[in-house]
Amino acid sequence: MNAVDTNVFIYLFDVDEPVKQLQARRCIDGLIRSPDDTVLLWQVACEFLGCLRRWQHIGKVTAADAERHFQDVVAMFPLVLPTAQAFDVSKRLTMAYSLSHWDALLLAAAQIAGANALYSEDLQAGLAYETVTVINPFV
């Protein structure tokens, strides 16, 4: 099972980063081929929507584009809601790996969802955080 971090979805729609946009497109296109093997984590959906709203506020996208981009992402993979267990797992991950609060919650949610791979540029690529290994699609 796979999970995708917010940054991959952001680059998917970021026209100011054409190289990373292409790399994100390749990553997502590969994962879409087997959509049941990938989950969309609630935290990622929330962060992505927040980014779209910031872009809308500064005029980078229209309200219609922001809504369409968000709906496109939500439709790609099954949305997985967090559980209370995520707090205990994130605490353990924070202590073991010196992670930030949000990175630990993201990894905890991925782990609880059954993901063994997290596509992200924000964490150490190749490192297994307990059962979840980070894959950087931008290298």
C-alpha positions in Angstrom: 0.0 0.0 0.0 1.2 3.5 -0.8 0.5 7.0 0.5 1.4 10.3 -1.0 2.5 13.5 0.8 1.1 16.9 0.2 4.1 18.2 -1.7 3.6 15.7 -4.5 0.1 16.9 -5.1 1.1 20.5 -4.9 3.8 20.1 -7.5 1.2 18.3 -9.7 -0.6 21.6 -10.2 2.3 24.1 -9.7 3.0 25.7 -13.1 5.9 27.6 -11.5 7.8 24.3 -11.0 7.7 22.6 -14.5 10.4 20.0 -13.8 8.8 18.9 -10.5 5.4 19.2 -12.0 6.4 16.6 -14.6 8.0 14.3 -12.0 4.9 14.6 -9.8 2.7 13.7 -12.9 4.8 10.6 -13.6 4.6 9.5 -9.9 0.8 10.0 -9.7 0.2 8.4 -13.1 2.1 5.4 -12.0 0.1 5.1 -8.8 -3.2 5.7 -10.5 -2.7 2.5 -12.6 -3.5 0.6 -9.4 -5.7 3.1 -7.4 -6.6 0.5 -4.8 -3.0 0.3 -3.8 -2.7 3.9 -2.7 -4.5 5.9 -0.1 -5.1 9.7 0.4 -4.5 10.6 4.0 -6.9 13.1 5.6 -4.0 15.3 6.7 -2.7 15.5 3.1 -6.1 16.4 1.8 -6.4 19.1 4.3 -2.9 20.5 3.7 -3.5 20.4 -0.1 -6.8 22.3 0.2 -5.0 24.9 2.4 -2.4 25.4 -0.2 -5.0 25.8 -2.9 -6.8 28.4 -0.9 -3.5 30.3 -0.4 -2.9 30.2 -4.1 -6.4 31.5 -4.7 -5.8 34.3 -2.2 -2.7 35.5 -4.0 -4.3 35.0 -7.5 -2.3 32.0 -8.6 -5.5 30.0 -9.2 -9.2 30.9 -9.5 -11.7 29.6 -7.0 -13.0 27.3 -9.7 -9.5 25.9 -10.4 -8.9 25.4 -6.7 -12.1 23.5 -6.3 -11.5 21.4 -9.5 -7.9 20.6 -8.4 -9.1 19.5 -5.0 -11.8 17.3 -6.4 -9.4 15.8 -8.8 -7.0 14.8 -6.0 -9.8 13.5 -3.7 -11.1 11.3 -6.6 -7.7 9.7 -7.3 -7.4 7.5 -4.2 -9.6 6.3 -1.3 -9.6 8.9 1.5 -8.5 7.5 4.9 -9.5 9.2 8.1 -7.2 9.3 11.0 -7.8 7.4 14.2 -7.0 8.2 17.8 -4.2 5.6 17.6 -2.3 8.0 15.4 -1.4 10.1 18.4 0.3 7.2 20.2 2.1 6.1 17.0 3.2 9.7 16.2 4.6 10.1 19.7 6.6 6.9 19.3 7.9 8.0 15.9 8.8 11.5 17.2 10.9 10.0 20.0 12.5 7.4 17.8 13.3 9.6 14.8 13.3 13.2 16.1 10.5 14.1 13.7 8.3 17.2 13.7 4.8 16.9 15.1 3.2 17.0 11.6 5.7 14.6 9.9 5.2 12.1 12.7 1.4 12.3 12.4 1.7 11.9 8.7 3.8 8.8 9.0 1.6 7.4 11.8 -1.5 7.9 9.6 0.3 6.1 6.7 1.3 3.3 9.0 -2.2 2.8 10.5 -3.7 2.9 6.9 -1.4 0.0 6.0 0.9 1.9 3.7 4.5 0.7 3.5 5.6 3.5 1.2 5.2 7.2 1.5 6.0 9.3 -1.6 7.5 12.6 -0.3 10.4 15.0 -0.7 10.2 16.2 2.9 11.5 13.2 4.8 14.7 11.2 4.4 14.4 9.1 1.2 15.0 5.4 1.6 14.6 5.5 5.3 12.1 3.1 6.9 10.2 4.8 9.7 9.2 1.6 11.3 7.0 0.0 8.6 6.8 3.0 6.2 9.6 3.7 3.8 10.0 7.2 2.2 10.4 7.4 -1.5 11.3 10.7 -3.1 9.8 10.9 -6.5 11.9 14.0 -7.3 15.4 12.5 -7.3 
